[in-house]
């Protein structure tokens, strides 16, 4: 259509032409930068050809990264931005040194939930079992060695968003979309372990593309012979929204819950009474975590902050607010030392020193939003579950150690929601779960050389 035939007002036509011109200039600049980056890669490949090494990732025009459906930005502008990000992040990841790789072995898959698994945790007492919390309104306990469901909890009326185990007793704490948190006792007997099939150890690959084939929705069947519990020992009520997470304070006499009503609540376990309501976040909470040895709580929120609550002095509870991210803080967790590690939808993970929280001591930048992270107690390794189905491992100084293998035969096929370390089991020491309805147990072997760096 010619401009003189347009029915649009002149001012609107002028604005449109100006916007198209800006988009054309932006695309032209990106195109020129991509050409320059291609030339740089070709030069580097020529230099490394004698050593038998080449960098994969020279195709800078390949598809853009997936963005969350909730983003309502201009499709064309977003496509240009994500194409550039995809190109540059691919190149940067190729430049990272990989002189010694960790060995990551998929040991066991835990299949039985009928919807995505939001959270998982490992018991702190004997017998050591795996717990999972699912959107199918159930929580399950699993034998780590056999992959068999030992117990199913059916007490919630909504999605089960979190599961944590009591530090010394056989009790579980679950948080749900039904606006409650439940405490329930369990008794399980571990089955006799069966011979494990020989699975070849796989070095963790960083730059391998796999098929994205998903499993059909109707193919996963839940266990039919799993015993169940339908009634909670204790029900904690007082939230006005979804309870997204919950955790035990040190000693197990109190619990903290985090909710979409923008508050975290501290309860007395014996009386079920509300001790404190922790308010101050401007938007929905996403996670809460307690310190393993001190009366400290950290809460994270969609308001881009996380807060540190101090209950060590019974007469005073103080709070500190930390603005370290530019998007939703999906989780913040304590380590056994004096560190807090926070992850965010802004694609970064930051390590903080509790003694000086003014700025992070390490920042990890990734190519995808980061979900519920966990830190290994013994090896101090951070496991990062991503929206893009990857799980990456970093040390506390921000050095990348590995990426868990993912293919049609092993690994997650959809978003990975949570990771949890277990130092008390010889076969599996890392567990992950996601929207593909399964939890996976991994054996992670980090060479001593990498741990000492």
LINTAKA-V990092 format. One record per residue. N is the residue number from 1. RES is the residue in three letters. PHI is phi as a letter, one per 30 degrees, with the letter a starting at -180 (none if undefined). Layout:
# LINTAKA-V990092
((N:RES:PHI) (N:RES:PHI))
This chain:
# LINTAKA-V990092
((1:UNK:none) (2:UNK:d) (3:UNK:e) (4:UNK:d) (5:UNK:c) (6:UNK:d) (7:UNK:c) (8:UNK:d) (9:UNK:d) (10:UNK:e) (11:UNK:d) (12:UNK:d) (13:UNK:d) (14:UNK:d) (15:UNK:d) (16:UNK:d) (17:UNK:d) (18:UNK:d) (19:UNK:d) (20:UNK:d) (21:UNK:d) (22:UNK:d) (23:UNK:d) (24:UNK:d) (25:UNK:d) (26:UNK:d) (27:UNK:d) (28:UNK:d) (29:UNK:d) (30:UNK:d) (31:UNK:d) (32:UNK:d) (33:UNK:d) (34:UNK:d) (35:UNK:d) (36:UNK:d) (37:UNK:d) (38:UNK:e) (39:UNK:d) (40:UNK:d) (41:UNK:d) (42:UNK:d) (43:UNK:d) (44:UNK:d) (45:UNK:d) (46:UNK:d) (47:UNK:d) (48:UNK:c) (49:UNK:e) (50:UNK:d) (51:UNK:c) (52:UNK:i) (53:UNK:c) (54:UNK:b) (55:UNK:c) (56:UNK:d) (57:UNK:k) (58:UNK:d) (59:UNK:d) (60:UNK:d) (61:UNK:c) (62:UNK:d) (63:UNK:e) (64:UNK:d) (65:UNK:d) (66:UNK:d) (67:UNK:c) (68:UNK:d) (69:UNK:d) (70:UNK:d) (71:UNK:d) (72:UNK:c) (73:UNK:d) (74:UNK:e) (75:UNK:d) (76:UNK:d) (77:UNK:d) (78:UNK:d) (79:UNK:d) (80:UNK:d) (81:UNK:d) (82:UNK:d) (83:UNK:d) (84:UNK:d) (85:UNK:d) (86:UNK:d) (87:UNK:d) (88:UNK:d) (89:UNK:d) (90:UNK:d) (91:UNK:d) (92:UNK:e) (93:UNK:d) (94:UNK:d) (95:UNK:d) (96:UNK:d) (97:UNK:d) (98:UNK:b) (99:UNK:d) (100:UNK:b) (101:UNK:c) (102:UNK:d) (103:UNK:c) (104:UNK:c) (105:UNK:b) (106:UNK:d) (107:UNK:c) (108:UNK:a) (109:UNK:c) (110:UNK:c) (111:UNK:c) (112:UNK:l) (113:UNK:d) (114:UNK:c) (115:UNK:a) (116:UNK:e) (117:UNK:c) (118:UNK:d) (119:UNK:a) (120:UNK:a) (121:UNK:a) (122:UNK:c) (123:UNK:d) (124:UNK:c) (125:UNK:b) (126:UNK:d) (127:UNK:d) (128:UNK:d) (129:UNK:b) (130:UNK:c) (131:UNK:c) (132:UNK:b) (133:UNK:b) (134:UNK:b) (135:UNK:d) (136:UNK:d) (137:UNK:i) (138:UNK:b) (139:UNK:b) (140:UNK:b) (141:UNK:c) (142:UNK:b) (143:UNK:d) (144:UNK:d) (145:UNK:d) (146:UNK:c) (147:UNK:i) (148:UNK:d) (149:UNK:d) (150:UNK:c) (151:UNK:a) (152:UNK:b) (153:UNK:c) (154:UNK:c) (155:UNK:d) (156:UNK:d) (157:UNK:c) (158:UNK:b) (159:UNK:e) (160:UNK:c) (161:UNK:c) (162:UNK:a) (163:UNK:b) (164:UNK:b) (165:UNK:c) (166:UNK:d) (167:UNK:d) (168:UNK:b) (169:UNK:c) (170:UNK:d) (171:UNK:b) (172:UNK:c) (173:UNK:c) (174:UNK:b) (175:UNK:c) (176:UNK:b) (177:UNK:d) (178:UNK:d) (179:UNK:i) (180:UNK:b) (181:UNK:b) (182:UNK:c) (183:UNK:c) (184:UNK:b) (185:UNK:d) (186:UNK:b) (187:UNK:b) (188:UNK:b) (189:UNK:b) (190:UNK:d) (191:UNK:d) (192:UNK:d) (193:UNK:d) (194:UNK:c) (195:UNK:e) (196:UNK:d) (197:UNK:d) (198:UNK:d) (199:UNK:c) (200:UNK:d) (201:UNK:d) (202:UNK:c) (203:UNK:d) (204:UNK:d) (205:UNK:c) (206:UNK:c) (207:UNK:b) (208:UNK:c) (209:UNK:c) (210:UNK:b) (211:UNK:d) (212:UNK:c) (213:UNK:e) (214:UNK:c) (215:UNK:d) (216:UNK:d) (217:UNK:d) (218:UNK:c) (219:UNK:d) (220:UNK:c) (221:UNK:c) (222:UNK:d) (223:UNK:d) (224:UNK:c) (225:UNK:c) (226:UNK:d) (227:UNK:d) (228:UNK:b) (229:UNK:b) (230:UNK:c) (231:UNK:b) (232:UNK:d) (233:UNK:d) (234:UNK:b) (235:UNK:c) (236:UNK:c) (237:UNK:b) (238:UNK:l) (239:UNK:d) (240:UNK:c) (241:UNK:a) (242:UNK:e) (243:UNK:c) (244:UNK:c) (245:UNK:a) (246:UNK:a) (247:UNK:a) (248:UNK:d) (249:UNK:d) (250:UNK:e) (251:UNK:j) (252:UNK:i) (253:UNK:c) (254:UNK:b) (255:UNK:b) (256:UNK:b) (257:UNK:b) (258:UNK:b) (259:UNK:b) (260:UNK:d) (261:UNK:d) (262:UNK:i) (263:UNK:b) (264:UNK:c) (265:UNK:c) (266:UNK:c) (267:UNK:c) (268:UNK:d) (269:UNK:d) (270:UNK:d) (271:UNK:c) (272:UNK:i) (273:UNK:d) (274:UNK:d) (275:UNK:d) (276:UNK:b) (277:UNK:c) (278:UNK:c) (279:UNK:c) (280:UNK:k) (281:UNK:d) (282:UNK:d) (283:UNK:b) (284:UNK:e) (285:UNK:d) (286:UNK:c) (287:UNK:a) (288:UNK:b) (289:UNK:b) (290:UNK:c) (291:UNK:d) (292:UNK:d) (293:UNK:b) (294:UNK:b) (295:UNK:d) (296:UNK:b) (297:UNK:b) (298:UNK:b) (299:UNK:c) (300:UNK:b) (301:UNK:b) (302:UNK:d) (303:UNK:d) (304:UNK:i) (305:UNK:c) (306:UNK:b) (307:UNK:b) (308:UNK:c) (309:UNK:c) (310:UNK:c) (311:UNK:c) (312:UNK:d) (313:UNK:c) (314:UNK:e) (315:UNK:d) (316:UNK:b) (317:UNK:b) (318:UNK:c) (319:UNK:b) (320:UNK:b) (321:UNK:c) (322:UNK:b) (323:UNK:c) (324:UNK:c) (325:UNK:b) (326:UNK:c) (327:UNK:b) (328:UNK:e) (329:UNK:d) (330:UNK:d) (331:UNK:a) (332:UNK:b) (333:UNK:b) (334:UNK:d) (335:UNK:c) (336:UNK:d) (337:UNK:d) (338:UNK:c) (339:UNK:b) (340:UNK:b) (341:UNK:c) (342:UNK:c) (343:UNK:b) (344:UNK:b) (345:UNK:d) (346:UNK:d) (347:UNK:i) (348:UNK:b) (349:UNK:b) (350:UNK:b) (351:UNK:c) (352:UNK:b) (353:UNK:c) (354:UNK:e) (355:UNK:d) (356:UNK:a) (357:UNK:c) (358:UNK:d) (359:UNK:b) (360:UNK:d) (361:UNK:d) (362:UNK:a) (363:UNK:b) (364:UNK:c) (365:UNK:c) (366:UNK:b) (367:UNK:c) (368:UNK:a) (369:UNK:e) (370:UNK:c) (371:UNK:c) (372:UNK:d) (373:UNK:d) (374:UNK:b) (375:UNK:b) (376:UNK:d) (377:UNK:d) (378:UNK:d) (379:UNK:c) (380:UNK:h) (381:UNK:c) (382:UNK:c) (383:UNK:c) (384:UNK:c) (385:UNK:d) (386:UNK:c) (387:UNK:d) (388:UNK:d) (389:UNK:i) (390:UNK:c) (391:UNK:b) (392:UNK:c) (393:UNK:c) (394:UNK:b) (395:UNK:d) (396:UNK:d) (397:UNK:c) (398:UNK:j) (399:UNK:d) (400:UNK:d) (401:UNK:c) (402:UNK:a) (403:UNK:b) (404:UNK:d) (405:UNK:d) (406:UNK:b) (407:UNK:a) (408:UNK:d) (409:UNK:c) (410:UNK:a) (411:UNK:j) (412:UNK:d) (413:UNK:c) (414:UNK:b) (415:UNK:e) (416:UNK:c) (417:UNK:c) (418:UNK:a) (419:UNK:b) (420:UNK:b) (421:UNK:d) (422:UNK:b) (423:UNK:c) (424:UNK:c) (425:UNK:b) (426:UNK:d) (427:UNK:d) (428:UNK:b) (429:UNK:b) (430:UNK:b) (431:UNK:b) (432:UNK:b) (433:UNK:b) (434:UNK:a) (435:UNK:d) (436:UNK:d) (437:UNK:i) (438:UNK:b) (439:UNK:c) (440:UNK:b) (441:UNK:c) (442:UNK:b) (443:UNK:c) (444:UNK:c) (445:UNK:c) (446:UNK:c) (447:UNK:e) (448:UNK:e) (449:UNK:d) (450:UNK:d) (451:UNK:d) (452:UNK:d) (453:UNK:d))
